[in-house]
């Protein structure tokens, strides 16, 4: 047997999530570059060097916009998760309180019936 331990489930999930994020971002880079090239292709005035510079500029602007949108969505997602967790916890407490009240009521009725 080796001294190395197998990675934990959370470590594997984090690694998969990281890889997925990397691949998604690489796809976004490719998409931004393709859109920039298509946009510059419609222009007939720039030279080859200017075209490349325009493609780079447009692709970087698109990636900055994408990063901003993704960050905003991630922040909103975390905010919603916190809100729903708070609501869930509140409903769980209410359900527990109602259950305890019901059990106490049934116990009181049972005691009253036994006392007769």
C-alpha positions, 0 to 999 in steps of 0.5 A, spaced: 500 500 500 502 507 498 502 512 503 498 517 499 491 517 500 485 517 495 483 525 494 476 526 498 470 527 494 470 534 495 477 535 492 475 531 486 468 535 485 472 542 486 477 539 481 472 537 476 468 544 477 475 548 476 476 544 470 469 545 467 470 553 469 477 553 465 473 549 459 467 554 459 472 560 459 476 557 453 470 556 449 468 564 451 475 566 449 474 562 442 467 565 441 469 572 443 475 571 438 470 569 432 465 574 433 471 580 433 473 577 427 467 576 424 465 584 426 472 586 423 471 582 416 465 586 415 470 592 414 474 594 408 479 599 410 483 596 415 490 593 413 492 586 416 496 589 422 490 594 424 485 588 423 489 584 428 489 589 433 482 591 432 480 583 433 484 583 439 481 589 442 474 587 440 475 580 443 478 583 450 472 588 450 467 582 449 471 578 455 471 584 459 464 584 458 463 577 459 467 577 466 463 582 468 456 579 467 459 572 470 461 575 476 454 579 477 451 572 476 455 569 481 454 574 486 446 574 485 446 566 485 450 566 492 445 572 494 439 567 492 442 561 495 443 565 502 435 568 501 432 561 500 437 558 505 434 563 510 427 561 508 428 554 508 431 554 515 425 558 518 420 554 515 424 548 518 423 551 525 416 553 524 414 545 522 418 543 528 414 548 532 408 545 529 410 538 530 412 539 537 405 543 539 401 537 536 405 532 540 404 536 546 396 537 544 396 529 543 399 528 549 395 532 553 388 529 550 391 522 552 392 524 559 385 527 560 382 521 557 386 516 561 384 521 567 377 519 567 
